[in-house]
Amino acid sequence: MKMIRAIIRPDKAEKVVDSLAESGHVALTKIDVIGRGKQKGIQLDQIYYDELPKVMLMLVTEDKETSNIVDLITQSAFTGNFGDGKIFISPVDDAFTVRTRSKGL
């Protein structure tokens, strides 16, 4: 299993969530976050924004689905501008459902 963490623009979050749901990936966690990337914020007129609002989507999937999900996210979140986001993929050793105490996804 893999955990996918995608940090994307807030205005693209619903489009990404919808495209994931349409492809059968409905289970995820969506968190409002604040941060900055390599560009170290942005400057608009005389105002410098050091950290920007983003949305982090977290989902766990089987290894074979990882590349498909990454493709969906990159296509749905793309604007072509700095700050489109970043995707991180990590291994997941186990998952447990609290209600049923069952192991696995």
N, CA, C and O of each residue as an XYZ file, in Angstrom:
420
protein
N       0.833     -1.178      0.000
C       0.000      0.000      0.000
C       0.880      1.244      0.000
O       2.020      1.226      0.463
N       0.322      2.312     -0.528
C       1.022      3.596     -0.573
C       0.108      4.694     -0.045
O      -1.107      4.655     -0.235
N       0.717      5.679      0.626
C      -0.001      6.890      0.990
C       0.428      7.978      0.025
O       1.616      8.212     -0.194
N      -0.570      8.637     -0.546
C      -0.323      9.741     -1.460
C      -0.761     11.017     -0.759
O      -1.903     11.136     -0.314
N       0.160     11.968     -0.665
C      -0.151     13.290     -0.118
C       0.047     14.288     -1.251
O       1.152     14.445     -1.771
N      -1.029     14.954     -1.623
C      -0.965     15.938     -2.703
C      -1.289     17.303     -2.124
O      -2.352     17.503     -1.537
N      -0.368     18.238     -2.292
C      -0.583     19.618     -1.854
C      -0.854     20.425     -3.113
O      -0.002     20.536     -3.993
N      -2.065     20.991     -3.184
C      -2.527     21.630     -4.413
C      -3.149     22.995     -4.123
O      -3.359     23.364     -2.967
N      -3.435     23.731     -5.183
C      -4.112     25.024     -5.060
C      -5.542     24.803     -4.554
O      -6.204     23.852     -4.970
N      -6.020     25.674     -3.659
C      -7.386     25.520     -3.141
C      -8.454     25.552     -4.231
O      -9.462     24.853     -4.129
N      -8.246     26.352     -5.266
C      -9.257     26.450     -6.323
C      -9.304     25.225     -7.227
O     -10.212     25.110     -8.051
N      -8.359     24.318     -7.097
C      -8.340     23.085     -7.879
C      -8.782     21.866     -7.064
O      -8.919     20.775     -7.617
N      -9.004     22.036     -5.771
C      -9.287     20.897     -4.891
C     -10.537     20.134     -5.314
O     -10.502     18.907     -5.409
N     -11.633     20.830     -5.569
C     -12.874     20.139     -5.928
C     -12.753     19.406     -7.258
O     -13.303     18.316     -7.418
N     -12.048     19.988     -8.199
C     -11.844     19.326     -9.489
C     -11.050     18.037     -9.313
O     -11.364     17.018     -9.929
N     -10.018     18.086     -8.467
C      -9.207     16.897     -8.212
C     -10.043     15.839     -7.493
O     -10.023     14.670     -7.879
N     -10.773     16.236     -6.456
C     -11.604     15.295     -5.696
C     -12.649     14.652     -6.614
O     -12.880     13.445     -6.545
N     -13.270     15.451     -7.463
C     -14.271     14.916     -8.388
C     -13.666     13.923     -9.373
O     -14.268     12.887     -9.655
N     -12.486     14.227     -9.899
C     -11.860     13.310    -10.859
C     -11.432     12.004    -10.177
O     -11.507     10.932    -10.778
N     -10.988     12.101     -8.935
C     -10.657     10.881     -8.192
C     -11.911     10.044     -7.941
O     -11.886      8.824     -8.099
N     -12.999     10.695     -7.552
C     -14.253      9.981     -7.281
C     -14.788      9.313     -8.549
O     -15.249      8.173     -8.501
N     -14.727     10.014     -9.675
C     -15.202      9.452    -10.937
C     -14.422      8.200    -11.336
O     -14.959      7.319    -12.009
N     -13.172      8.121    -10.928
C     -12.350      6.958    -11.266
C     -12.403      5.878    -10.179
O     -11.691      4.877    -10.259
N     -13.250      6.086     -9.163
C     -13.432      5.063     -8.139
C     -12.623      5.240     -6.877
O     -12.655      4.375     -6.002
N     -11.896      6.339     -6.756
C     -11.076      6.599     -5.571
C     -11.791      7.642     -4.714
O     -11.499      8.835     -4.797
N     -12.733      7.175     -3.889
C     -13.578      8.108     -3.134
C     -13.066      8.373     -1.721
O     -13.399      9.403     -1.135
N     -12.271      7.475     -1.167
C     -11.802      7.622      0.212
C     -10.561      8.498      0.261
O      -9.522      8.148     -0.298
N     -10.674      9.652      0.938
C      -9.535     10.549      1.080
C      -9.773     11.483      2.255
O     -10.881     11.569      2.784
N      -8.739     12.165      2.645
C      -8.815     13.195      3.677
C      -8.372     14.501      3.043
O      -7.363     14.550      2.340
N      -9.132     15.560      3.294
C      -8.827     16.879      2.722
C      -8.575     17.845      3.872
O      -9.409     17.996      4.764
N      -7.404     18.502      3.841
C      -6.990     19.386      4.923
C      -6.561     20.731      4.344
O      -5.789     20.779      3.386
N      -7.059     21.822      4.921
C      -6.575     23.151      4.552
C      -5.234     23.375      5.242
O      -5.124     23.223      6.459
N      -4.223     23.735      4.468
C      -2.879     23.942      5.001
C      -2.334     25.274      4.502
O      -2.903     25.890      3.601
N      -1.242     25.708      5.086
C      -0.553     26.925      4.669
C       0.919     26.592      4.529
O       1.485     25.898      5.373
N       1.540     27.079      3.475
C       2.958     26.801      3.301
C       3.535     27.556      2.132
O       2.916     28.467      1.581
N       4.732     27.157      1.766
C       5.391     27.763      0.617
C       6.282     26.714     -0.034
O       6.708     25.748      0.600
N       6.545     26.927     -1.291
C       7.400     26.022     -2.045
C       8.715     26.684     -2.382
O       9.181     27.574     -1.670
N       9.302     26.247     -3.465
C      10.605     26.767     -3.878
C      10.578     28.256     -4.185
O      11.593     28.941     -4.058
N       9.404     28.759     -4.594
C       9.335     30.179     -4.942
C       9.341     31.077     -3.714
O       9.454     32.295     -3.847
N       9.220     30.495     -2.512
C       9.290     31.227     -1.234
C       8.220     32.303     -1.117
O       8.490     33.397     -0.619
N       7.002     32.000     -1.573
C       5.915     32.966     -1.496
C       5.807     33.768     -2.773
O       6.485     33.480     -3.759
N       4.944     34.783     -2.750
C       4.761     35.635     -3.921
C       4.663     37.093     -3.499
O       4.358     37.405     -2.348
N       4.927     37.977     -4.452
C       4.773     39.409     -4.203
C       3.768     39.960     -5.192
O       3.918     39.801     -6.403
N       2.732     40.616     -4.663
C       1.723     41.285     -5.481
C       1.747     42.755     -5.114
O       1.447     43.130     -3.981
N       2.103     43.578     -6.075
C       2.304     45.008     -5.833
C       3.336     45.192     -4.722
O       4.466     44.721     -4.850
N       2.968     45.863     -3.645
C       3.899     46.104     -2.536
C       3.769     45.078     -1.413
O       4.466     45.175     -0.403
N       2.887     44.100     -1.581
C       2.644     43.127     -0.518
C       3.344     41.815     -0.846
O       3.207     41.284     -1.948
N       4.098     41.297      0.126
C       4.788     40.019     -0.024
C       4.073     38.981      0.828
O       3.914     39.162      2.036
N       3.642     37.894      0.200
C       2.979     36.794      0.901
C       3.991     35.668      1.061
O       4.338     34.978      0.103
N       4.457     35.501      2.302
C       5.485     34.515      2.608
C       4.937     33.086      2.534
O       5.613     32.180      2.047
N       3.723     32.895      3.015
C       3.096     31.570      3.002
C       1.721     31.696      2.351
O       1.034     32.707      2.503
N       1.337     30.655      1.626
C       0.111     30.687      0.850
C      -0.833     29.564      1.271
O      -0.378     28.503      1.698
N      -2.136     29.786      1.155
C      -3.085     28.718      1.467
C      -3.036     27.636      0.392
O      -2.951     27.929     -0.801
N      -3.089     26.398      0.832
C      -3.118     25.235     -0.060
C      -4.089     24.224      0.528
O      -4.596     24.411      1.635
N      -4.346     23.162     -0.206
C      -5.142     22.037      0.281
C      -4.281     20.795      0.166
O      -3.631     20.572     -0.856
N      -4.278     19.975      1.230
C      -3.568     18.704      1.171
C      -4.589     17.580      1.128
O      -5.460     17.474      1.991
N      -4.464     16.745      0.105
C      -5.282     15.546     -0.012
C      -4.427     14.356      0.371
O      -3.300     14.213     -0.103
N      -4.964     13.503      1.228
C      -4.256     12.292      1.629
C      -5.134     11.091      1.314
O      -6.314     11.062      1.665
N      -4.548     10.101      0.648
C      -5.273      8.873      0.403
C      -4.317      7.703      0.383
O      -3.143      7.843      0.042
N      -4.837      6.544      0.752
C      -4.053      5.317      0.764
C      -4.635      4.399     -0.297
O      -5.851      4.251     -0.409
N      -3.756      3.789     -1.069
C      -4.201      2.947     -2.172
C      -3.269      1.749     -2.333
O      -2.175      1.702     -1.771
N      -3.733      0.805     -3.103
C      -2.884     -0.327     -3.468
C      -1.763      0.171     -4.379
O      -1.937      1.141     -5.117
N      -0.617     -0.497     -4.321
C       0.555     -0.081     -5.100
C       0.238      0.094     -6.585
O       0.702      1.052     -7.204
N      -0.539     -0.811     -7.159
C      -0.802     -0.793     -8.601
C      -1.633      0.417     -9.042
O      -1.619      0.766    -10.223
N      -2.349      1.059     -8.127
C      -3.187      2.211     -8.455
C      -2.451      3.545     -8.322
O      -2.972      4.580     -8.737
N      -1.258      3.528     -7.754
C      -0.538      4.761     -7.428
C      -0.298      5.637     -8.648
O      -0.597      6.831     -8.613
N       0.230      5.076     -9.715
C       0.555      5.905    -10.883
C      -0.704      6.474    -11.528
O      -0.683      7.599    -12.027
N      -1.795      5.720    -11.527
C      -3.063      6.217    -12.071
C      -3.561      7.415    -11.263
O      -4.022      8.401    -11.838
N      -3.472      7.335     -9.943
C      -3.914      8.426     -9.076
C      -3.025      9.656     -9.260
O      -3.531     10.777     -9.320
N      -1.729      9.464     -9.348
C      -0.814     10.586     -9.580
C      -1.147     11.273    -10.905
O      -1.150     12.501    -10.981
N      -1.426     10.493    -11.941
C      -1.808     11.075    -13.232
C      -3.095     11.886    -13.119
O      -3.182     12.988    -13.662
N      -4.096     11.351    -12.419
C      -5.360     12.071    -12.239
C      -5.144     13.400    -11.514
O      -5.700     14.427    -11.902
N      -4.336     13.366    -10.466
C      -4.094     14.583     -9.690
C      -3.336     15.609    -10.525
O      -3.710     16.782    -10.552
N      -2.281     15.182    -11.202
C      -1.486     16.145    -11.969
C      -2.289     16.750    -13.120
O      -2.118     17.926    -13.439
N      -3.151     15.968    -13.736
C      -3.980     16.506    -14.824
C      -5.033     17.470    -14.284
O      -5.271     18.521    -14.878
N      -5.661     17.123    -13.171
C      -6.749     17.937    -12.621
C      -6.258     19.211    -11.942
O      -6.959     20.222    -11.944
N      -5.073     19.172    -11.367
C      -4.561     20.313    -10.599
C      -3.703     21.261    -11.432
O      -3.318     22.325    -10.947
N      -3.401     20.902    -12.652
C      -2.458     21.662    -13.487
C      -3.009     23.018    -13.919
O      -4.133     23.109    -14.412
N      -2.213     24.071    -13.732
C      -2.490     25.377    -14.325
C      -1.317     25.833    -15.192
O      -1.477     26.684    -16.067
N      -0.140     25.262    -14.942
C       1.056     25.671    -15.665
C       1.828     26.786    -14.976
O       2.834     27.264    -15.500
N       1.362     27.201    -13.809
C       2.007     28.279    -13.065
C       2.762     27.733    -11.861
O       2.526     26.607    -11.423
N       3.682     28.556    -11.326
C       4.339     28.196    -10.086
C       3.269     28.005     -9.012
O       2.264     28.716     -8.997
N       3.488     27.051     -8.124
C       2.552     26.834     -7.034
C       1.435     25.864     -7.346
O       0.469     25.768     -6.588
N       1.549     25.133     -8.462
C       0.514     24.141     -8.778
C       0.470     23.028     -7.745
O      -0.586     22.434     -7.527
N       1.591     22.735     -7.105
C       1.561     21.752     -6.034
C       2.684     20.751     -6.086
O       3.610     20.849     -6.892
N       2.571     19.780     -5.195
C       3.580     18.732     -5.049
C       2.869     17.474     -4.580
O       1.885     17.548     -3.844
N       3.368     16.318     -5.005
C       2.802     15.030     -4.594
C       3.907     14.222     -3.937
O       5.008     14.096     -4.473
N       3.595     13.675     -2.765
C       4.536     12.828     -2.025
C       3.920     11.438     -1.880
O       2.728     11.307     -1.601
N       4.736     10.408     -2.069
C       4.263      9.032     -1.967
C       5.124      8.308     -0.940
O       6.353      8.349     -0.996
N       4.448      7.637      0.009
C       5.136      6.921      1.083
C       4.566      5.515      1.210
O       3.392      5.294      0.910
N       5.383      4.564      1.651
C       4.851      3.228      1.893
C       3.972      3.202      3.152
O       4.199      3.951      4.102
N       2.981      2.336      3.134
C       2.110      2.121      4.295
C       2.219      0.646      4.669
O       1.931     -0.229      3.851
N       2.631      0.372      5.897
C       2.795     -1.012      6.336
C       1.466     -1.696      6.603
O       1.258     -2.832      6.176
N       0.569     -1.025      7.298
C      -0.716     -1.605      7.661
C      -1.776     -0.528      7.739
O      -1.470      0.654      7.891
N      -3.024     -0.948      7.635
C      -4.169     -0.072      7.844
C      -5.220     -0.869      8.601
O      -5.408     -2.059      8.347
N      -5.903     -0.213      9.530
C      -6.927     -0.869     10.333
C      -8.186     -0.019     10.339
O      -8.110      1.207     10.418
N      -9.340     -0.660     10.256
C     -10.619      0.027     10.374
C     -11.028     -0.014     11.839
O     -11.141     -1.094     12.419
N     -11.249      1.132     12.435
C     -11.544      1.219     13.867
C     -12.856      0.482     14.186
O     -12.910     -0.311     15.126
N     -13.901      0.743     13.409
C     -15.221      0.173     13.711
C     -15.211     -1.352     13.696
O     -15.747     -1.986     14.605
N     -14.607     -1.940     12.670
C     -14.643     -3.395     12.522
C     -13.390     -4.081     13.043
O     -13.345     -5.305     13.171
N     -12.382     -3.288     13.339
C     -11.078     -3.801     13.769
C     -10.422     -4.694     12.718
O      -9.559     -5.512     13.037
N     -10.841     -4.530     11.455
C     -10.274     -5.347     10.382
C      -9.015     -4.693      9.834
O      -8.856     -3.472      9.861
N      -8.126     -5.547      9.337
C      -6.865     -5.093      8.797
C      -6.975     -4.969      7.283
O      -7.638     -5.777      6.633
N      -6.312     -3.936      6.718
C      -6.307     -3.730      5.267
C      -7.198     -2.591      4.866
O      -7.891     -2.002      5.695
N      -7.176     -2.281      3.576
C      -7.991     -1.190      3.069
C      -9.425     -1.619      3.070
O     -10.300     -0.847      2.677
